[in-house]
Amino acid sequence: MPGYAGRVHDCFTDHPERFRLMSWGQLELGAGGSLPDDTFRESVTRKIEQIRDAQKAGHLDAHWAPVDILVLIHQIATAWAAQPDLLPPHGEGRATFLAARRAAIVAAVERLFPATTN
């Protein structure tokens, strides 16, 4: 889960236009909207099933609902993409800043959803 969170962070900080498009798409759903298409729905369902399988195998705490784990990890991972005004401009120091933010995201997910040894 921590590695996934890091990859999501990397994707959206490297490609902020993707985050903006995703956010815009969510706004278009409106209140009580459903998932936009079968491909997206299948992707979310597959991720939830993977989390559920990890819980059943004893690799992840089963006290959390799989959908909660997915949503919380996604929100943590995209936190910096949602705050572009707080990112340093491209150039000096940006890579170091983003690496530190990525490390914080990975650490947060590790602490919230630690791998179990069962």
C-alpha distances in whole Angstrom, upper triangle without the diagonal:
4,5,5,6,9,10,11,12,14,15,17,18,20,21,22,24,21,20,23,24,21,22,26,25,23,27,29,27,29,29,28,27,25,23,25,25,24,22,20,20,19,16,15,16,14,11,12,14,11,9,12,13,10,12,15,15,14,11,9,12,14,16,13,14,12,13,13,9,9,12,11,8,10,13,12,11,14,16,18,19,20,22,24,27,25,24,27,29,28,30,30,27,25,23,23,22,19,18,18,16,13,13,14,11,8,11,11,7,7,11,10,8,9,8,12,15,17
4,5,5,6,9,10,11,12,14,16,17,18,20,21,23,21,19,23,24,22,22,26,26,24,27,30,29,30,30,30,29,28,25,27,27,27,24,22,23,22,19,18,19,18,14,16,17,14,13,16,17,14,15,19,18,17,13,12,14,17,18,16,17,15,16,15,11,12,14,12,8,11,13,10,9,13,14,16,17,19,21,22,25,23,22,24,26,26,27,27,24,22,20,19,19,16,14,14,13,10,10,10,8,5,7,8,5,6,9,10,8,9,10,13,16,19
4,5,5,6,9,10,11,12,14,15,16,18,20,22,20,19,23,23,21,22,26,25,25,28,30,29,31,31,31,30,28,25,27,27,26,23,21,22,21,18,18,19,17,14,16,18,14,14,17,17,15,17,20,19,18,15,14,17,19,21,19,20,17,18,18,14,13,15,14,11,12,15,13,10,14,16,16,17,20,21,22,25,23,22,24,26,24,26,26,23,21,18,18,18,15,13,15,14,10,10,12,10,7,10,11,9,9,13,13,12,12,12,16,18,20
4,5,5,6,9,10,11,12,14,15,16,18,20,17,16,20,20,18,19,23,22,21,24,26,25,28,28,27,26,24,21,23,23,22,20,17,19,18,14,14,16,14,11,13,15,12,12,16,16,14,16,19,19,19,15,14,17,19,20,18,18,15,15,15,12,10,13,12,9,9,12,11,9,12,14,15,15,18,20,21,24,23,21,24,25,24,26,27,24,22,19,20,19,16,15,16,15,11,12,13,10,9,12,12,10,11,14,14,12,13,13,17,19,21
4,5,5,6,9,10,11,12,14,15,16,18,16,14,18,19,17,18,21,21,20,23,25,24,26,27,26,25,24,21,23,23,24,21,18,20,19,16,15,17,16,13,15,17,15,13,17,18,16,18,21,21,20,17,15,17,19,20,17,18,15,15,14,11,10,11,10,6,7,9,8,5,8,11,12,12,15,17,18,21,20,18,21,23,22,24,25,22,19,18,18,17,14,13,14,11,8,10,10,7,6,10,10,7,10,13,12,11,13,14,18,21,23
4,5,5,6,9,10,11,12,14,15,18,16,15,18,20,18,19,22,23,22,25,27,27,29,29,29,28,27,24,25,26,26,23,21,22,22,18,18,21,19,16,18,20,18,17,20,21,19,21,24,23,23,19,18,20,22,23,21,21,19,19,18,15,14,15,13,10,10,12,10,7,9,11,12,12,15,16,17,20,19,17,19,21,20,21,22,19,16,14,15,14,11,10,11,9,6,8,9,7,6,10,11,9,11,14,14,14,15,16,20,22,25
4,5,5,6,9,10,10,12,14,16,14,13,17,18,16,18,21,21,21,24,26,26,28,29,29,27,26,23,23,23,23,20,18,20,20,16,16,19,17,15,17,19,17,17,20,21,19,21,24,24,24,20,19,22,24,25,22,22,19,19,19,16,14,15,15,11,11,13,12,8,10,13,13,12,16,17,18,21,20,18,20,21,20,21,22,20,17,15,16,16,12,12,14,12,9,11,13,10,10,13,14,12,14,17,17,16,17,18,21,24,26
4,5,5,6,9,10,10,11,14,11,10,14,15,13,14,18,17,17,20,22,22,24,25,25,24,22,19,20,21,21,18,16,18,18,14,14,17,16,13,16,18,17,16,20,21,19,21,24,24,24,21,19,22,23,24,21,21,18,17,17,14,12,12,12,9,8,10,10,6,7,10,11,10,12,15,15,19,18,17,19,20,19,22,23,21,18,16,18,16,13,13,15,12,10,13,13,10,11,14,14,12,15,18,17,16,18,19,23,25,27
4,6,5,6,8,10,10,13,12,10,14,15,14,15,18,19,18,21,23,23,25,26,27,25,25,22,22,24,24,22,19,21,22,18,17,21,20,17,19,22,20,19,23,24,22,24,27,27,26,23,21,23,25,26,22,22,20,19,18,16,14,14,13,10,9,10,9,5,6,8,8,7,10,12,13,16,15,13,16,17,16,19,20,17,14,13,14,13,9,10,12,9,7,10,11,8,9,13,13,12,15,17,17,17,19,20,24,27,29
4,6,5,6,8,10,13,12,11,15,16,15,17,20,20,20,23,25,26,28,29,30,28,27,24,24,25,25,22,20,23,23,19,19,23,21,19,21,24,21,21,25,26,24,26,29,28,28,25,23,26,28,29,25,26,23,22,22,19,17,17,17,14,12,14,12,9,9,11,10,9,13,14,14,17,16,13,15,16,15,17,18,16,13,11,13,12,9,9,12,10,8,11,13,11,11,15,16,15,17,20,20,20,21,22,26,28,31
4,6,5,6,8,10,8,9,12,13,12,14,17,17,18,21,22,23,25,27,27,25,24,21,21,21,22,19,17,20,20,17,17,21,20,17,20,23,21,21,24,25,24,26,29,29,29,26,24,27,28,29,26,25,22,21,21,19,17,17,17,14,12,14,13,10,9,12,11,9,13,15,14,18,17,15,17,17,16,18,20,19,15,14,16,16,12,13,15,13,11,15,16,13,14,18,18,17,19,22,22,21,23,24,27,30,32
4,5,5,5,8,6,6,9,11,10,11,14,15,16,18,20,21,23,25,25,23,23,20,20,21,22,20,17,20,21,17,18,21,21,18,21,24,22,22,25,27,25,27,30,30,30,27,26,27,29,29,26,25,23,21,21,19,16,16,16,14,11,12,12,9,7,10,9,6,9,11,11,14,15,13,15,15,15,18,20,18,14,14,16,15,11,13,15,13,11,15,16,13,15,18,18,17,20,22,22,22,24,25,29,31,33
4,5,5,9,9,8,11,13,13,14,17,18,19,20,22,24,25,27,28,27,26,24,23,25,26,23,21,24,25,21,21,25,24,22,24,27,25,25,28,29,28,30,33,33,32,29,27,29,31,31,28,28,25,24,23,21,19,18,18,16,13,14,13,10,8,10,7,5,9,10,9,12,12,9,12,12,11,14,16,14,11,10,13,11,8,11,13,10,10,14,14,13,15,18,18,18,20,22,22,23,25,26,30,33,35
4,6,9,9,10,12,14,14,16,18,19,20,22,24,25,27,30,31,28,28,25,24,25,26,23,21,24,25,21,22,26,25,22,25,28,26,26,30,30,29,31,34,34,34,30,29,31,33,34,30,30,27,26,26,24,21,21,21,18,16,17,16,13,12,14,11,9,13,13,12,15,15,12,13,13,11,13,16,15,11,10,14,13,10,12,15,13,12,16,17,15,17,20,21,20,23,25,25,25,27,28,31,34,36
4,5,6,7,9,10,11,13,15,16,18,19,21,22,25,27,28,26,25,22,21,22,24,21,19,22,23,20,21,24,24,22,25,27,26,26,29,30,29,32,34,34,35,31,30,32,33,34,30,30,27,25,25,24,21,20,21,19,16,17,17,14,12,14,12,9,12,13,12,15,16,13,15,14,13,16,18,18,14,14,17,16,13,15,18,16,15,19,20,18,19,22,22,22,24,27,26,26,28,29,33,36,38
4,5,5,6,9,10,11,12,14,15,17,19,20,22,25,26,24,24,22,20,22,24,22,19,22,24,21,21,25,25,23,25,28,27,27,30,31,30,32,35,35,35,32,30,32,33,34,30,29,27,25,24,23,21,19,20,18,15,15,16,13,10,12,10,6,9,10,8,12,13,11,14,13,13,16,19,18,14,15,18,16,13,16,18,15,15,19,19,17,19,22,22,22,25,27,26,26,29,30,34,36,38
4,5,5,6,9,10,10,12,14,15,16,19,21,24,25,23,23,20,19,20,22,20,18,21,23,20,21,25,25,23,26,28,28,28,31,32,32,34,36,37,37,34,32,34,35,35,32,30,28,25,26,25,22,21,22,20,17,17,18,16,13,15,13,10,11,13,11,14,16,15,17,16,15,19,22,21,18,18,21,20,17,20,22,19,19,22,23,21,23,26,25,24,28,30,29,29,31,32,36,39,41
4,5,5,6,9,10,10,12,14,15,17,19,22,23,20,20,17,16,17,19,17,14,18,19,16,17,21,21,19,22,25,24,24,27,29,28,30,33,33,34,31,29,31,32,32,29,27,25,22,23,22,19,18,19,18,14,15,17,14,11,14,13,10,11,14,13,17,18,17,19,18,18,21,24,23,19,19,22,20,17,20,22,19,18,22,22,19,21,24,23,22,25,28,26,26,29,30,33,36,38
4,5,5,6,8,10,11,12,14,16,18,20,21,19,19,17,16,18,20,18,15,18,20,17,16,20,21,19,21,24,23,23,26,28,27,29,32,33,33,30,28,29,30,30,26,25,23,20,20,20,17,15,16,15,12,12,14,11,8,11,10,7,8,11,11,14,15,15,18,18,17,21,23,22,18,19,21,19,16,18,20,17,16,20,20,17,19,22,21,20,23,25,24,24,27,28,31,35,36
4,5,5,6,8,10,11,12,15,16,19,21,18,19,17,16,18,21,19,16,19,22,19,19,23,24,22,24,27,27,26,29,31,31,32,35,36,36,33,31,32,33,33,29,28,26,23,23,23,20,18,19,18,15,14,16,15,11,13,12,9,8,11,11,14,16,15,18,18,18,22,24,24,20,21,23,21,18,21,22,19,19,23,22,20,22,25,24,23,27,28,27,27,30,32,35,38,40
4,5,5,6,9,10,11,13,15,18,19,17,17,15,13,15,18,16,14,17,19,17,17,21,22,21,23,26,26,26,29,30,30,32,34,35,36,33,31,33,33,33,29,27,25,22,23,23,20,18,20,19,16,16,18,16,13,15,16,12,12,15,14,17,19,19,22,21,21,24,27,27,23,23,26,24,21,24,25,22,22,25,25,22,24,27,26,25,28,30,28,28,31,32,35,39,40
4,5,5,6,9,10,11,14,16,17,14,14,12,11,13,16,14,11,14,16,14,14,17,19,17,19,22,22,22,25,27,27,28,31,32,33,30,28,29,29,29,26,24,21,18,19,19,16,14,16,16,12,13,16,14,11,14,15,11,11,15,15,18,20,19,22,22,22,26,28,27,23,24,26,24,21,23,24,21,20,24,23,20,22,25,23,22,25,27,25,25,28,29,32,35,36
4,5,5,6,9,10,12,14,16,14,15,13,12,15,18,17,14,16,19,17,16,19,21,19,21,24,24,24,26,29,29,29,32,34,34,31,29,29,30,29,25,24,22,19,19,20,17,14,16,16,13,12,15,14,11,12,13,10,9,12,13,16,18,18,21,22,22,26,28,27,23,24,26,23,21,23,24,21,20,24,23,20,22,25,23,22,26,27,25,25,28,30,33,36,37
4,5,5,6,9,11,14,16,13,15,13,12,15,18,18,15,17,20,19,18,21,23,22,23,26,27,27,29,31,32,32,35,37,37,35,32,33,33,32,29,27,25,22,22,23,20,17,19,20,16,16,19,18,14,16,17,14,12,15,15,18,20,20,24,23,24,28,30,29,26,27,29,26,24,26,27,24,24,27,26,23,26,29,27,26,29,31,28,29,32,34,37,40,41
4,5,5,7,9,13,14,11,11,10,8,11,15,14,12,14,17,16,15,18,20,20,21,24,25,25,27,29,30,31,33,35,35,33,31,31,31,31,27,25,23,20,21,22,18,16,19,19,16,16,19,18,15,17,19,16,14,18,18,21,23,23,26,26,26,30,33,32,28,28,31,28,25,28,29,26,25,28,27,24,26,29,27,26,29,31,28,28,31,33,35,39,39
4,5,5,7,10,11,9,10,9,9,12,15,15,12,13,17,16,14,17,19,18,19,22,23,23,25,27,28,28,31,33,33,31,29,29,29,28,24,22,21,17,18,19,16,14,16,17,14,13,17,17,14,16,18,15,13,17,18,21,22,23,26,27,27,31,33,32,28,29,31,28,25,28,28,25,24,27,26,23,25,27,25,24,27,28,26,26,29,31,33,37,37
4,5,6,9,11,9,12,12,11,15,18,19,15,17,20,19,18,21,23,22,22,26,27,26,28,31,31,32,34,36,36,35,32,32,31,31,27,25,24,20,20,22,19,16,19,20,17,16,19,19,16,17,19,16,14,17,18,20,22,23,27,27,28,32,34,33,29,30,32,29,27,29,30,26,26,29,28,25,27,30,27,26,30,31,28,29,32,34,36,40,41
4,5,9,11,8,10,11,9,13,16,17,15,16,19,19,18,21,23,23,23,26,28,28,29,32,33,33,35,37,38,36,34,34,33,33,29,26,25,22,22,24,21,19,21,23,19,19,22,22,19,20,22,19,17,20,21,23,26,26,30,30,30,34,36,35,32,33,35,32,29,32,33,29,29,32,31,28,30,33,30,29,33,34,31,31,35,36,38,42,42
4,7,8,5,7,8,7,11,15,16,13,13,17,17,16,18,21,21,21,24,26,25,26,29,30,31,33,35,35,34,31,31,30,30,26,24,22,19,20,22,19,17,20,21,18,18,22,22,19,21,23,20,18,22,23,25,27,28,32,32,32,36,38,37,33,34,36,33,30,33,33,30,29,32,31,28,30,32,29,28,31,32,29,29,33,34,36,40,40
4,6,5,9,11,11,15,18,19,17,17,20,21,19,21,24,23,23,26,28,27,28,31,32,32,34,37,37,36,33,32,31,30,27,24,24,20,21,23,21,18,20,22,20,19,22,23,20,21,24,21,19,22,24,25,27,29,32,33,34,37,39,38,35,35,37,34,32,34,34,31,31,33,32,29,31,33,30,29,32,33,30,30,34,35,38,41,41
4,5,9,12,13,17,19,21,18,17,21,21,19,21,24,23,22,25,27,26,27,30,31,31,33,36,36,35,32,31,30,28,25,22,22,19,19,22,20,17,20,22,20,19,22,23,21,22,25,23,20,23,25,27,29,30,34,35,36,39,41,40,36,37,38,35,33,35,35,31,31,34,32,29,31,33,29,28,32,32,29,29,33,35,36,40,40
4,7,10,12,15,17,19,17,15,19,20,17,18,22,21,20,23,25,24,25,28,29,29,30,33,34,33,30,29,28,26,23,20,20,17,18,21,19,16,19,22,20,19,23,24,22,23,26,24,22,25,28,29,31,32,36,37,38,41,43,41,38,38,40,37,34,36,36,32,32,34,32,29,31,33,30,28,31,32,28,28,32,33,35,38,38
4,7,8,11,14,16,14,12,16,17,15,16,20,20,19,22,24,24,24,27,29,29,30,33,34,33,30,30,28,28,24,21,20,17,18,21,18,16,19,21,19,19,23,23,21,23,25,23,21,25,26,29,30,31,35,35,36,40,42,40,37,37,38,36,33,35,35,32,31,34,32,29,30,33,30,28,31,32,29,28,32,33,35,38,38
4,6,9,11,13,11,9,13,14,12,13,17,17,16,19,21,21,22,25,26,26,28,30,31,30,28,28,26,26,23,20,18,15,17,19,17,15,19,20,18,19,22,22,21,23,26,24,22,26,27,30,31,32,35,36,36,40,42,40,37,37,38,36,33,35,35,32,30,33,32,28,30,32,29,27,30,31,28,27,31,31,33,36,36
4,6,8,9,7,6,10,11,9,11,14,14,14,17,19,19,20,23,24,25,26,28,30,28,26,27,25,26,22,19,17,14,16,18,15,14,18,19,16,17,21,20,19,21,24,22,21,24,26,29,30,30,34,34,34,37,39,38,34,34,36,34,30,32,33,29,28,31,30,26,27,30,27,25,28,30,27,26,29,29,31,35,34
4,7,9,7,7,11,12,11,13,16,16,17,19,21,22,23,25,27,28,29,31,33,31,29,30,29,29,26,23,21,17,20,21,18,17,20,21,18,19,22,21,20,22,24,22,21,25,25,28,30,30,33,33,33,36,39,38,34,34,36,34,31,32,34,30,29,32,31,28,29,32,30,27,30,32,29,28,31,32,34,37,37
4,6,6,6,9,10,11,12,14,16,17,18,20,22,23,24,26,27,29,30,32,31,29,30,29,30,27,23,21,18,21,22,19,18,22,22,19,21,24,23,22,25,26,24,23,27,28,31,33,32,35,35,35,38,40,39,35,35,37,36,32,33,35,32,30,33,33,29,30,33,31,28,31,33,30,29,32,32,34,37,37
4,6,5,6,8,10,10,12,14,15,16,18,20,21,22,24,25,26,28,30,29,28,29,28,29,26,22,20,18,21,22,18,19,22,22,20,22,25,24,23,26,28,26,26,29,30,34,35,34,37,37,36,39,42,41,37,36,38,37,33,34,36,33,31,33,33,29,30,33,31,28,31,33,30,28,31,31,33,35,35
4,5,5,6,9,10,10,12,14,15,16,19,20,21,23,25,26,27,29,27,26,28,27,29,25,22,19,17,21,21,17,18,21,21,18,21,23,22,21,24,26,23,24,28,28,32,33,32,35,35,34,36,39,38,34,33,35,34,30,31,33,30,28,31,31,27,27,31,29,26,29,31,29,27,29,29,31,34,34
4,5,5,6,9,10,11,12,14,15,17,18,20,21,23,24,26,27,26,24,26,25,26,23,20,17,15,17,18,14,14,18,17,15,17,20,18,18,21,23,20,21,24,25,29,30,29,32,32,31,34,37,35,32,31,33,31,28,29,30,27,25,28,28,24,25,28,26,23,26,28,26,24,27,27,29,32,32
4,5,5,6,9,10,11,12,14,16,16,18,20,21,22,24,26,25,23,24,23,24,21,18,15,13,16,17,13,14,18,18,15,18,21,20,19,22,25,23,23,26,28,31,32,31,35,35,34,37,40,38,34,33,35,34,30,31,32,29,27,29,29,25,26,28,27,24,26,28,25,24,27,26,28,31,31
4,6,5,6,9,10,10,12,14,15,16,18,20,21,22,24,23,22,24,22,24,21,18,15,14,17,17,14,15,19,18,17,20,22,21,21,24,26,24,25,28,30,33,33,33,36,36,35,38,40,39,35,34,36,34,31,31,33,30,27,29,30,26,26,28,27,24,26,28,26,24,26,25,27,29,29
4,5,5,6,9,10,11,13,14,15,17,19,20,21,23,21,20,22,21,23,20,17,14,13,16,15,12,13,17,15,14,17,19,17,18,21,23,21,22,25,26,30,30,29,32,33,32,35,37,35,31,30,32,31,27,27,29,26,24,26,26,22,22,25,24,21,23,25,23,21,23,23,25,27,28
4,5,5,6,9,10,11,12,14,15,17,18,20,21,20,18,20,19,20,17,14,11,9,12,12,9,10,13,13,11,14,17,16,16,19,22,20,20,24,26,29,29,29,32,33,32,35,37,35,31,30,32,30,27,27,28,25,23,25,25,21,21,23,22,19,21,23,20,19,21,21,23,26,26
4,5,5,6,9,10,10,12,14,15,16,18,20,19,18,19,17,19,16,13,10,9,13,13,10,12,16,15,14,17,20,19,20,23,25,24,24,28,29,33,33,32,35,36,36,39,40,38,35,33,35,33,30,30,31,28,26,27,27,23,23,26,24,20,23,24,22,19,22,21,23,25,25
4,5,5,6,9,10,10,12,14,15,16,18,17,16,18,17,20,17,15,11,11,14,13,11,14,17,15,15,18,20,19,20,23,25,24,25,28,30,33,33,32,35,36,35,38,39,37,34,32,34,33,29,29,30,28,25,26,26,23,22,24,23,20,21,24,21,19,21,20,21,24,23
4,5,5,6,9,10,11,12,14,15,17,15,14,16,15,17,14,13,9,9,12,10,8,11,13,12,11,15,16,15,17,20,22,21,22,25,27,30,30,29,32,33,33,35,36,34,31,29,30,29,26,25,27,24,21,23,23,19,18,21,20,16,18,20,18,15,17,17,19,21,21
4,5,5,6,9,10,11,12,14,15,14,13,14,13,14,12,9,6,6,9,9,7,10,12,12,12,15,17,17,18,21,24,23,23,27,29,32,31,31,34,36,35,38,39,36,33,32,32,31,28,28,28,26,23,24,24,20,19,21,20,16,18,20,17,14,17,16,18,21,20
4,5,5,6,9,10,10,12,14,14,13,14,13,15,13,11,8,9,12,12,10,14,16,15,16,19,20,20,21,24,27,26,27,30,32,35,35,34,37,39,38,40,41,39,36,34,35,34,30,30,31,28,26,26,26,23,22,24,22,19,20,22,19,16,18,17,18,20,19
4,5,5,6,9,10,10,12,11,11,13,13,15,14,12,9,11,13,11,10,14,15,14,15,18,19,18,20,23,25,25,26,29,31,34,33,32,35,37,36,38,39,37,34,32,32,32,28,27,28,26,23,24,24,21,19,21,20,17,17,20,18,14,16,14,15,17,17
4,5,5,6,9,10,11,9,8,10,9,12,10,9,6,8,10,8,8,12,13,12,13,16,17,16,19,21,24,24,25,28,30,33,32,31,34,36,35,37,38,36,33,31,31,30,27,26,27,24,22,22,22,19,17,19,18,14,15,16,14,11,13,12,13,16,15
4,5,5,6,9,10,10,9,10,8,11,10,8,6,9,11,10,10,14,15,15,16,19,20,20,22,24,27,27,28,31,33,36,35,35,38,40,39,41,42,39,36,35,35,34,31,30,30,28,25,26,25,22,20,22,20,17,17,19,16,13,15,13,14,16,15
4,5,5,6,9,9,9,11,10,13,13,12,9,13,15,13,13,17,18,17,19,22,22,22,24,27,29,29,30,33,35,38,37,36,39,41,40,42,43,40,37,35,36,35,32,30,31,29,26,26,26,23,21,23,22,18,18,20,18,15,15,13,13,15,13
4,6,5,6,5,6,9,9,12,12,12,10,13,14,12,13,16,17,15,17,20,20,20,23,25,27,28,29,31,33,36,35,34,37,39,38,40,40,38,35,33,33,32,29,28,28,26,24,23,23,21,18,19,19,15,15,17,15,12,12,9,10,11,11
4,5,5,6,5,6,5,9,9,10,8,12,13,11,13,16,16,15,18,21,20,21,24,25,28,29,29,32,34,37,36,35,38,40,40,42,42,39,37,35,34,34,31,29,29,28,25,24,24,21,19,20,19,16,15,16,14,11,11,10,9,11,10
4,5,8,8,9,7,11,12,12,11,15,16,14,16,19,20,19,21,24,24,24,27,29,32,32,33,36,38,41,39,39,42,44,43,45,46,43,40,38,38,37,34,33,33,31,28,28,28,25,23,24,23,19,19,20,18,15,15,13,11,12,10
4,6,8,10,10,13,14,15,13,17,18,16,17,21,21,20,22,25,25,25,28,30,32,33,34,36,38,41,40,39,42,44,43,44,45,42,39,37,37,36,34,32,32,31,28,27,27,25,22,23,23,19,18,19,18,15,14,11,10,10,8
4,6,7,8,11,13,14,13,17,17,15,17,20,20,19,22,24,23,24,27,29,31,32,33,35,38,40,38,38,41,43,42,44,44,41,38,36,36,35,32,31,30,29,27,25,25,23,21,21,20,17,16,17,16,12,11,9,6,7,5
4,7,9,12,13,14,13,16,16,13,15,19,18,16,19,22,21,21,24,26,28,29,30,32,34,37,35,35,37,39,39,40,40,37,35,32,32,31,29,27,27,26,23,22,22,20,17,17,17,14,13,14,14,10,9,5,5,6,7
4,6,9,9,11,10,13,13,10,12,15,15,13,17,19,18,18,22,23,26,27,28,30,32,35,33,32,35,38,37,39,39,36,34,31,31,30,27,26,25,24,21,21,20,18,16,16,15,12,11,12,11,7,7,5,5,9,9
4,6,7,9,10,13,12,10,13,16,14,14,18,19,18,19,23,23,26,28,28,30,33,35,33,33,36,39,39,40,40,37,35,33,32,31,29,28,27,25,23,22,21,19,17,17,15,13,12,12,10,7,7,7,7,10,10
4,5,7,8,12,11,10,13,16,15,16,18,20,20,21,24,25,28,29,29,32,34,37,35,36,39,41,41,43,43,40,38,36,35,34,32,30,30,28,26,25,24,22,20,20,18,15,15,15,13,10,11,11,10,12,11
4,7,9,12,10,10,14,15,14,16,19,19,19,21,24,24,28,29,29,31,34,36,34,35,38,41,41,43,43,40,38,36,36,34,32,31,30,28,26,25,24,22,21,20,18,16,16,15,12,10,12,13,12,15,14
4,6,8,7,7,10,11,11,12,15,16,16,18,20,21,24,25,25,27,30,33,31,32,35,38,38,40,41,37,35,34,33,31,29,28,28,25,24,23,22,19,18,18,16,13,14,14,10,9,12,13,13,16,16
4,5,5,7,9,10,11,12,14,16,17,18,20,21,25,25,25,28,30,33,32,32,36,38,38,41,41,38,36,35,35,33,30,30,29,26,25,25,23,20,20,21,18,15,17,17,13,12,15,15,16,19,18
4,5,5,6,9,10,11,12,14,16,16,18,20,23,23,23,26,29,32,31,31,34,36,36,39,39,37,34,32,33,31,28,28,28,25,23,23,22,19,18,20,17,14,16,16,13,11,14,14,15,18,18
4,5,5,6,9,10,11,12,14,15,16,18,22,21,21,24,27,29,29,29,33,35,35,37,38,36,33,32,32,30,27,27,27,24,22,24,22,19,19,20,18,15,17,18,14,13,16,17,18,22,21
4,5,5,6,8,10,11,12,14,15,16,20,20,20,22,25,28,27,28,31,33,34,36,37,34,31,30,31,28,26,26,25,22,21,22,20,17,17,18,15,13,15,15,12,11,15,16,18,21,21
4,6,5,6,8,10,11,12,14,15,19,19,19,22,25,27,26,26,30,32,32,34,35,32,29,28,28,26,23,23,23,20,18,19,17,14,14,15,13,10,12,12,9,8,11,13,15,18,19
4,6,5,6,9,10,10,12,14,17,17,17,20,23,26,25,25,28,30,30,33,33,31,28,27,27,25,22,22,22,20,18,19,18,14,14,16,14,11,14,15,12,11,14,15,17,21,21
4,6,5,6,9,10,11,12,16,15,15,18,21,23,23,23,27,29,29,32,33,30,27,26,27,25,22,22,22,19,18,19,18,14,15,17,14,12,15,16,13,12,16,18,20,24,24
4,5,5,6,8,10,11,14,15,14,17,20,22,21,22,25,28,28,31,31,28,26,25,25,23,20,21,20,17,16,17,15,11,13,14,11,9,12,13,9,10,14,16,18,22,23
4,5,5,6,9,10,13,14,14,17,19,22,20,20,24,26,26,28,29,26,23,22,22,20,18,18,17,14,13,14,13,9,10,11,9,7,10,11,9,9,12,14,17,21,22
4,5,5,6,8,11,11,12,15,17,20,19,19,22,24,24,27,28,25,22,21,22,20,17,18,18,15,13,15,14,10,12,14,12,10,14,15,13,13,16,17,21,24,25
4,5,5,6,10,10,9,12,15,17,17,17,21,23,24,26,27,25,21,21,22,19,16,18,17,14,13,15,13,10,12,14,11,11,14,15,13,14,17,19,22,26,27
4,6,5,8,10,10,12,15,17,16,16,19,22,22,25,25,22,19,19,19,16,14,15,14,11,10,12,10,6,9,11,8,8,12,12,11,12,15,17,21,24,26
4,6,8,8,10,12,14,17,15,15,18,20,20,22,23,20,17,17,17,15,12,13,13,10,8,11,10,6,8,11,10,9,12,14,13,13,16,18,21,24,26
4,6,5,6,9,11,14,13,13,16,18,19,21,22,20,17,17,18,15,12,14,14,11,10,13,12,9,12,14,13,12,16,17,16,17,20,21,25,28,30
4,6,5,7,10,12,11,11,15,17,18,21,22,19,16,17,17,14,12,14,13,9,10,13,11,9,12,14,12,13,16,17,16,17,20,22,26,29,31
4,5,5,7,9,8,8,11,13,15,17,18,16,12,13,14,11,9,11,11,8,9,12,11,9,13,15,14,15,18,19,18,20,22,24,28,31,33
4,5,6,9,9,9,12,13,14,17,19,17,13,14,16,13,10,13,14,11,11,15,14,12,15,17,16,17,20,21,20,22,24,26,30,33,35
4,6,9,9,10,14,15,17,20,21,19,16,17,19,15,13,16,16,13,14,17,16,14,17,19,17,18,21,22,21,22,25,27,31,34,36
4,5,6,7,11,13,15,18,19,17,14,16,17,13,12,16,15,12,14,17,15,14,18,19,18,19,22,23,22,24,26,29,32,36,38
4,5,5,8,9,11,15,16,15,12,14,16,13,11,15,15,13,15,18,17,16,19,21,20,21,24,25,25,27,29,31,35,38,40
4,6,8,9,12,15,16,15,13,16,17,13,13,17,17,14,17,20,19,18,22,23,22,24,27,27,27,29,31,34,37,40,43
4,7,9,12,15,15,13,11,14,14,11,11,14,14,11,14,17,15,16,19,20,19,21,24,24,24,27,29,31,35,38,40
4,6,9,11,12,10,7,10,11,8,8,12,12,10,13,15,15,15,18,20,19,21,24,25,25,27,28,31,34,37,40
4,7,8,8,7,6,9,10,8,9,12,13,12,14,17,17,18,20,22,22,24,26,27,28,29,31,33,37,39,42
4,6,8,8,7,10,12,10,11,14,15,15,17,20,20,20,23,25,25,27,29,30,31,32,34,36,39,42,45
4,7,8,6,8,11,11,11,14,16,15,17,19,20,21,23,25,26,27,29,30,31,32,34,35,39,41,44
4,6,6,8,10,11,12,14,16,16,18,20,21,22,24,26,27,28,30,32,33,34,35,36,40,42,45
4,6,8,9,10,12,13,14,16,17,19,20,22,23,25,26,28,29,31,32,34,34,36,39,42,45
4,6,5,6,9,10,11,12,14,16,17,19,20,21,23,25,26,27,29,30,31,33,36,38,42
4,5,5,6,8,10,11,12,14,15,16,18,20,21,23,24,26,27,28,29,31,35,37,40
4,5,5,6,9,10,10,12,14,15,16,18,20,21,22,24,26,27,27,29,32,34,37
4,6,5,6,9,10,11,12,14,15,17,18,20,21,23,24,26,26,28,31,33,36
4,5,5,6,9,10,11,13,14,15,17,19,20,21,23,24,25,27,31,33,36
4,5,5,6,9,10,10,12,14,15,17,18,20,21,22,23,25,29,31,34
4,5,5,6,9,10,11,12,14,15,16,18,20,21,21,23,26,29,32
4,5,5,6,9,10,11,12,14,15,16,18,20,20,22,26,28,31
4,5,5,6,9,10,11,12,14,15,16,18,19,21,25,28,31
4,5,5,6,9,10,11,12,14,15,16,17,19,23,25,28
4,5,5,6,9,10,10,12,14,15,15,17,21,23,26
4,5,5,6,9,10,11,12,14,15,17,21,23,26
4,5,5,6,9,10,11,12,13,16,19,22,25
4,6,5,6,9,10,10,11,13,16,19,22
4,5,5,6,9,10,10,12,16,18,21
4,5,5,6,8,10,13,16,19,22
4,5,5,6,7,10,13,17,19
4,6,5,5,8,11,14,17
4,6,6,9,12,15,17
4,6,10,12,15,17
4,7,9,13,14
4,6,10,12
4,7,9
4,6
4
